Amino acid sequence: MRYWQALHWRKTFVGAHILLAAIIVLMFNYGNQWLNQMNSVLYLDKVVHSQKTRYQQLTFTERNMGGLILPIRNLAKHRKALLTFILMVVCSFHLLMSIYITTI
């Protein structure tokens, strides 16, 4: 308070500090969302999930290549169908190999 009388722009000084405090509060509340949005701009594909840890930053994107291929985010929903398909492929391969071995 010793220098308060020496300040010529007291209201500007207090107003600037209040504005600075408001900016700090906004950055504290919305800063992480702003960083995620700025990070999403870096990718051409749609960002499905983004996670930051102390040592790395994980970002999963989605790209639809056609009507037959499931997007990344839908693989969890169709896990049973995907596992059934894989099981059918493995069984078919096993059956074909057993037929091939018996014909030799």
C-alpha positions as a Markdown table, in Angstrom:
| # | Residue | x | y | z |
|---|---|---|---|---|
| 1 | Met | 0.0 | 0.0 | 0.0 |
| 2 | Arg | 3.0 | 2.3 | 0.1 |
| 3 | Tyr | 3.0 | 2.8 | -3.6 |
| 4 | Trp | -0.8 | 3.1 | -4.0 |
| 5 | Gln | -0.7 | 6.9 | -3.9 |
| 6 | Ala | 2.1 | 7.0 | -6.5 |
| 7 | Leu | 0.0 | 5.1 | -9.1 |
| 8 | His | -1.6 | 7.3 | -11.7 |
| 9 | Trp | -3.7 | 4.5 | -13.4 |
| 10 | Arg | -5.2 | 2.8 | -10.3 |
| 11 | Lys | -8.5 | 1.8 | -11.9 |
| 12 | Thr | -6.7 | 0.4 | -15.0 |
| 13 | Phe | -4.3 | -1.4 | -12.7 |
| 14 | Val | -7.1 | -3.1 | -10.7 |
| 15 | Gly | -9.1 | -3.8 | -13.8 |
| 16 | Ala | -6.2 | -5.5 | -15.6 |
| 17 | His | -5.6 | -7.7 | -12.5 |
| 18 | Ile | -9.3 | -8.6 | -12.4 |
| 19 | Leu | -9.2 | -9.4 | -16.2 |
| 20 | Leu | -6.1 | -11.5 | -15.7 |
| 21 | Ala | -7.7 | -13.4 | -12.8 |
| 22 | Ala | -10.8 | -14.1 | -15.0 |
| 23 | Ile | -8.6 | -15.4 | -17.8 |
| 24 | Ile | -6.7 | -17.7 | -15.4 |
| 25 | Val | -10.1 | -19.1 | -14.0 |
| 26 | Leu | -11.3 | -19.7 | -17.6 |
| 27 | Met | -8.1 | -21.5 | -18.5 |
| 28 | Phe | -8.4 | -23.6 | -15.4 |
| 29 | Asn | -12.0 | -24.6 | -16.2 |
| 30 | Tyr | -11.8 | -25.0 | -20.0 |
| 31 | Gly | -8.1 | -25.4 | -20.8 |
| 32 | Asn | -8.2 | -29.2 | -21.1 |
| 33 | Gln | -11.1 | -29.1 | -23.5 |
| 34 | Trp | -9.4 | -26.5 | -25.6 |
| 35 | Leu | -6.2 | -28.6 | -25.7 |
| 36 | Asn | -8.2 | -31.6 | -26.8 |
| 37 | Gln | -9.9 | -29.6 | -29.6 |
| 38 | Met | -6.6 | -28.2 | -30.8 |
| 39 | Asn | -5.2 | -31.7 | -30.8 |
| 40 | Ser | -8.1 | -33.0 | -32.8 |
| 41 | Val | -7.4 | -30.5 | -35.5 |
| 42 | Leu | -4.0 | -32.2 | -36.2 |
| 43 | Tyr | -5.7 | -35.4 | -37.6 |
| 44 | Leu | -7.5 | -35.7 | -40.9 |
| 45 | Asp | -9.8 | -38.5 | -39.6 |
| 46 | Lys | -12.5 | -38.2 | -36.9 |
| 47 | Val | -11.0 | -38.4 | -33.4 |
| 48 | Val | -12.9 | -41.1 | -31.4 |
| 49 | His | -10.9 | -41.2 | -28.2 |
| 50 | Ser | -8.0 | -39.2 | -26.8 |
| 51 | Gln | -6.2 | -39.7 | -23.5 |
| 52 | Lys | -3.2 | -38.1 | -22.1 |
| 53 | Thr | -0.9 | -39.8 | -19.5 |
| 54 | Arg | 2.2 | -38.6 | -17.9 |
| 55 | Tyr | 4.4 | -40.5 | -20.4 |
| 56 | Gln | 2.4 | -40.6 | -23.6 |
| 57 | Gln | -0.6 | -39.3 | -25.5 |
| 58 | Leu | -3.0 | -41.8 | -27.0 |
| 59 | Thr | -5.3 | -40.7 | -29.9 |
| 60 | Phe | -7.7 | -43.1 | -31.7 |
| 61 | Thr | -9.2 | -42.0 | -35.0 |
| 62 | Glu | -11.9 | -43.4 | -37.2 |
| 63 | Arg | -11.9 | -43.8 | -40.9 |
| 64 | Asn | -14.6 | -45.4 | -42.9 |
| 65 | Met | -13.1 | -47.1 | -46.0 |
| 66 | Gly | -16.4 | -48.6 | -47.4 |
| 67 | Gly | -19.7 | -50.1 | -46.5 |
| 68 | Leu | -18.3 | -53.6 | -45.6 |
| 69 | Ile | -15.6 | -52.5 | -43.1 |
| 70 | Leu | -16.7 | -51.6 | -39.6 |
| 71 | Pro | -15.4 | -48.4 | -38.1 |
| 72 | Ile | -13.1 | -48.7 | -35.0 |
| 73 | Arg | -15.7 | -47.5 | -32.6 |
| 74 | Asn | -18.2 | -50.2 | -33.7 |
| 75 | Leu | -15.9 | -53.2 | -33.2 |
| 76 | Ala | -16.7 | -53.3 | -29.5 |
| 77 | Lys | -20.5 | -53.5 | -30.3 |
| 78 | His | -19.9 | -56.3 | -32.8 |
| 79 | Arg | -17.4 | -58.3 | -30.9 |
| 80 | Lys | -19.5 | -61.5 | -30.9 |
| 81 | Ala | -19.9 | -61.4 | -34.7 |
| 82 | Leu | -16.2 | -60.6 | -35.2 |
| 83 | Leu | -15.2 | -63.5 | -32.9 |
| 84 | Thr | -17.6 | -65.9 | -34.7 |
| 85 | Phe | -16.1 | -64.8 | -38.0 |
| 86 | Ile | -12.5 | -65.4 | -36.8 |
| 87 | Leu | -13.5 | -68.8 | -35.4 |
| 88 | Met | -15.1 | -69.8 | -38.7 |
| 89 | Val | -11.9 | -68.8 | -40.6 |
| 90 | Val | -9.7 | -70.8 | -38.2 |
| 91 | Cys | -12.0 | -73.8 | -38.4 |
| 92 | Ser | -12.1 | -73.6 | -42.2 |
| 93 | Phe | -8.3 | -73.4 | -42.4 |
| 94 | His | -8.0 | -76.4 | -40.0 |
| 95 | Leu | -10.4 | -78.4 | -42.1 |
| 96 | Leu | -8.7 | -77.6 | -45.4 |
| 97 | Met | -5.3 | -78.5 | -43.9 |
| 98 | Ser | -6.6 | -81.8 | -42.6 |
| 99 | Ile | -8.1 | -82.6 | -46.0 |
| 100 | Tyr | -4.8 | -81.7 | -47.7 |
| 101 | Ile | -2.7 | -83.8 | -45.3 |
| 102 | Thr | -4.9 | -86.8 | -45.8 |
| 103 | Thr | -4.7 | -86.6 | -49.6 |
| 104 | Ile | -0.9 | -86.6 | -49.6 |
